[in-house]
C-alpha cells in the first residue's frame, strides 16, 4: 500500500461545542471519525437529565489517508489537525481502542487538565454547600482539591471536587 493511501488516526481540533456536529458531518462524507462520548447527569431548575457530552472538549479523532485530509479541513467546524513537529500527530489504533473501551465500560469518566488548577489559585465554589465561597487552593488530590476558606475569620479546609470551582479575578492562564 502506498504511503499516501495508508490510513492513520489523527486528532482534529474543532470549534468549541462542535465536536458531535463535526462527527456527524464527517460521517455524512463517509469519513471514519470517532467522538468519544460520556453520559453525565445535568441538573436544571425543573429537572435532571442524562446527556452525552464529548470526553475531550474541542477534539475528535479521524481515520484517514493523505487524500482525505483536505476534505476533512473543508468540513464546517474543523479548525485544524493537532500537529507534532510540523506534521499532523497520529494516534495508534490500540490507543483509540483503549479510549473506546473506557467510555463503553465506565460511567464516571472525565478528563482532568492539570494545567487549569494550581496550588495558590483563588477560586469560587460554583455549587453545593459552599456556594459562592471564595478560597485558595492548598492541595490537589487526584480529581479533588483542598481549599482554604478564610472569609469567616478562621481557616477552614474543605475537600471539594474541581468541577465545583471557578476562577475569580485573573487566572494565570487566562487570556486578556
N, C-alpha and C positions, 0 to 999 in steps of 0.2 A: 504494500500500500504506500502510495506516495505520501510524503510528509504533509503536503497541503491538504490531503483528503483525510488524514488522521484526525479523529475527534478527541478532544480533551475537555475536561470540566474546567470552566473558568468562572470567575466571580464578577458579577455585574454590580455596579453602583447605580441605584435608581433615585428618582425624586423621592422626597420624604412622603411616606404613606402610599407609595405607588407600587409596592412590591407585588401584591396579588394581581393588580391590574396589568402590570408588565408581564407577569407569568402567564396570564390569560392571552394577552396579545401575541406573545411568542408562540404559545401552543397553537393559536389560530394559523400561524405561519408555518406550522409543522416543525418548529424548533424545539428540541428537547430541553425543557427547563425544570428547575426544582426550587420551589419556595417552601422551605420547612415552616410548618405552621404548628403552633401550640394552642391548646384550649386554655382559656382563662375566664374567671368569673368577674364580670364587670357589674358594679352596683350603680344604679341611677336612683333618683329620689323615689320613683314609683315602682321599681322592680330590679331584680337581679337577672342577669342573662349570661350564659356561657357563650363566648365568642372565640373565633380563631384569629390569632394575630401572628405575624411573622416572627420567627425566632430571632432573626437578625434584621434589625431595622435598616432599611435602605439597601439591603443586599439580597441577591438571589444567585443561583448557580445555573449555568447553561452548558450543555454538552454539544459542542460544535466543532466544525473544522474551519480552516482559514477562509474558505469561500463564504461561510455563513456569518462571519464577523461583521461585515458591512450591513447585512440585513438586520442584525441584532442592534447595531448602533443607530439605525434609522427608525427603530421602534420607539413610539411615543413613551416618554417617561424614563428612558435609559439615559444616564449621564455619561458613563464611561466604564471600561473594564478596569478592574483593580490590577495594577501592574507591579512588577518586581524587576528591578534592574532594566527598566525601559521596555519590557515585554509583558504582555498580559500574563498574570500569575495563573498557574494551573493547579488544580487540586486532584489528588489521586482518587481513583474510584473507591478504594476502601474507606477513605475519609467521608465521602458522600454517603456510603452505606452505613457508616457509623452514625452519622447525623440522622439518617432515616430511621435507624433502629432506636436511637434515643428518643426522637419525637413520637415514635409509634408505641414504645413500651413504657415511657414515664409520663406522668401527668404534671408534675411540678417542675417544669424545665424553664429556665430563663438564662439569658446571657447577662453577665455582670461585668461591666467595664471598670477596671481598677484605676483607669485614668481620671474618672469623674469625681471620685471622693478621696480626699487625703486627710490625714491627721492634721488638725488645726483649722480646717474649714469651718465656717459658721453656716449653719443650716437651719431650716424651719421645718417642723413636723407638719405634713400635709393632711393627715387624718389620724383617727384613733384617740386614745385617752389624752394625749399631749398635743392635740390640735393647736396649731399656730404658735407653739412654744419654740423659741429660738435657743440654740445651744452650739457648742463647739465639739467637733469630732475628736474624741480622746483615743479611740482604739478601733481597729477594723478587725472583725472576726468573721471570716467567711462571707456570707451574704448579709450579715448584720453588722451594725456599728454600735459602739458605746459612745454616747454623747453626754456632755455635762450641761445641765440646765441651771444656770446661776441667777436667774431673774427673781428668785424667791428668797434672796439674801442668804442662800446657802448653796452648796454644790450638791446636785442630785445626779447620780449616774444612772442612765437608762440604756438598756439594750433594746435596740429598735431596728426593724427591717429597713434597708436602704430605700425601698420603694416608697416609704412614708416620708421621705425627706425632699426638700427643695432648697436650692441655694439662695441665700439672702445677699443682697448687695452685689458686689463684683466678685465673681468666681475667677480664680487664676487662669482657667482655661477658656473663659467666655470671650466672645468676640465683640468688640465695641461697635 
